[in-house]
Amino acid sequence: MKTVNLKVGTRGSQLAVAQAHGALEQLRQLFNNFSFELIKIETPGDRDLTSDLKSAPADFFTRDLDRAVQAGEVDLAIHSAKDLPDPMPVGLDWFWLPWREDPRDAWVLAEGRSMADLPCNPTVGVSSERRDLCALKRFPNAILKPIRGSIIARMEQLDRGDYDGVLMAGAALKRLGLEGRITEWIELNELPVPPGQGYLALTFRPDDQRLLRLRSYFVKSVRFAGAGVGSKDYCTWGGIKDLQRADICLYDVLMDDEILGFLPEHAERVFVGKRCGDHCVTQPLITTLIADYARQGKRVVRLKGGDPGLFGRLAEETDELERLSLPYTVRAGVSALTVATTGTGMLLTRRTSSRGFCTLTPRAAGGEVAGVSAEIRTQLPLVLFMSIKIAPAMAAQLLDEGWDEATPIAVVFNAGADDQHILRLSLAQLVQEPAGLECKDPGLLIIGSAAAGMFRSDLGALQGRRVLLTCSEAIMEKAICRVVDFGGRPLPRPLIKLLPCHEIQGRLAELPSYDWLVLTSPAAVRFFMEMVLKSGVDLRHLPKIMTCGPGSARAFAPYGILPDLTPPMIYSAEGLAEVLAEMDFSGQRVLRLRSELAGSLLADVLRGKGALVHDELLYKNEFVHYPELPEFEIVFFASASAVDSYVEQAGAGSLSGKFVLTIGQPTADALVQHGIHCDCVADKATVNGAIESLARCFAMRE
């Protein structure tokens, strides 16, 4: 793979250089074909050490760095994210790196002093109004003095007695290895911090395809979802799932506010509603907010009333994301049109009285009235249902009426399904009964200017590639979410079904007699806990628990259970076996619950260390068959049994030319047994680890 050489600008302070080196090292670990040359550049904030930061310009610490980027002297610059100006200068794009240091501020005193040693009117070094207020809340008689210079210089001023205490970002001290100088952390509810504090940001030229591909790994696809109208009942299940995974939601006014209850507790809620003539947030600002939150690496949900594409100015928001090469996905919603008609009995189509309807708004841009005359209505796109078999005849009628032969046509088959496909042609071509029109799938015909439109699907690290997900239902939703994050098209087809072995139920009464319980998959945890709760076993009497990775450990979290043993690095039965080989289990009773396909490695290792092991089946795997699998470019296997199921119904040869991803080495070994090459094995044997490894592969390939 070709090496990518990049020149990186940074400020010359000890902190700036340290955090730049740290960030670049993390980037090298993810993208081993990247090479970086660090170049130190002074900014106004480095040259001017006397001005009070509270009155400094927004680009005080970024100006010269970013000018070097714009001039092509460096390819990118690394900044503290909180230092980025708003708005950003023209000719620059940016994104945040995901590795956040502790965002809290801290009190720092001279060595050997505590907060109790301070006088009632201490001299406090501050650099912002929010820190002023915090210091005065703690010490109403405090003497506030501006403080400038590097972190090391500020510490020197403090230690020589210029200040009794200083308020500063704890992240800076931790990155310099000076965490020991922190006297007291300040909690976020006492002193809120800027959103970017603790994050690093990269700036680059918008036309630099290398940096755009790098960024594609760190941003998540924006979700546009329809809230429905009037009641949360009309928000789709897909929209609800988007909300449940959101980091931030920008929502409209035309909706049931109870829908926001589906958001996780940590998610930020931003109201951007508009009514005719009353825009509390302008449309350009809304599009900017969506793009900015996406560049911060957040999972953004843009929640629009009704259906996002009907009079919702959706195109203005997606056009901006396309301009910035930021990925997005659009989920159709239930509109007022459907609720007001189908929901009331005023049906717009009846076999005996109405074969269709016309929908438009009398409003033009700027609130002007555009009218609804017959001439205007004839210029609207035409949508024909149940028309594919007679489409050429319909096209001939339109040509006879004077429609332009070049009028764009789109025939949409299986709309909304993961095997949706679109035939594009002109009105003149449709008359000729073109190939593809004979498709047996249900379809509808779109005629007019609307048929020429199409959302971009080639954004994000996966660039719209179709990913066949063969994993079990237990982990499918997580896999779907991550594929969408990276701009891929998930094709969920579980190839195995997990079924509990109820024979183990009788063993549960004996749980208190065991010293250890071994569960090595999230599915095992789920089946075990369902059985335990159903049987009424007292959770306080469970034995100590060992798992083989963070996924299994997290599966216990909803029950308030923290496993006693999980390997620190290798997330597999083999990794757990390495840990167990260093321990002594002499005379201890161990219950190992597993699937029918799990090997005896763990039981053998435990017995070798002196344990009395009962190795029992908890669940079994059953193959799931489909009449036909969809077309795909990438396939993800999360188990050896899914590999066997695929080969049984599709054959190993069908994977020729496909990109094959596995969750771990045992699954890759199963592919080899069938003569199939594995293109990528996950760095970490988790769903997130697998899809992230996939995204890195494609980001680097481009």
Secondary structure, DSSP 8 states (H G I E B T S, - for coil): ---EEEEEEE--SHHHHHHHHHHHHHHHHH-TTEEEEEEE---HHHH--SS-GGGS-TTTTTHHHHHHHHTTSSSEEEEEGGG--SS--TT-EEEE-S------EEEEESTT--GGGS-SS-EEEE-SHHHHHHHHHH-TT-EEEE--S-HHHHHHHHHTTS-SEEEEEHHHHHHTT-GGG--EE--TTTS---TTTT-EEEEE-TT-HHHHHHHHHH---EEEEE-BSSSGGGS-HHHHHHHHT-SEEEE-SSS-GGGGGGS-TT-EEEE--EETTEESS-HHHHHHHHHHHHHTT--EEEEESB-TTSSS-HHHHHHHHHHTT--EEE-----HHHHHHTTTT--S-BTTTBS------SB-GGG-B----HHHHTTS-EEEES-GGGHHHHHHHHHHTT--TT-EEEEEESTTSTT-EEEEEEHHHHHT--TTTT--S-EEEEESGGGG-------TTTTT-EEEE-S-HHHHHHHHHHHHHTT-EEEE---EEEEE-GGGGGGGGGGGG-SEEEE-SHHHHHHHHHHHHHHT--GGG--EEE-SSHHHHHHTGGGT---SB--SS--SHHHHHHHHTTS--TT-EEEEEEETT--SHHHHHHHHTT-EEEEEEEEEEEE---S-----SEEEE-SHHHHHHHHHHH-GGGGTT-EEEESSHHHHHHHHHTT---SEE-SSSSHHHHHHHHHHHHHHH-
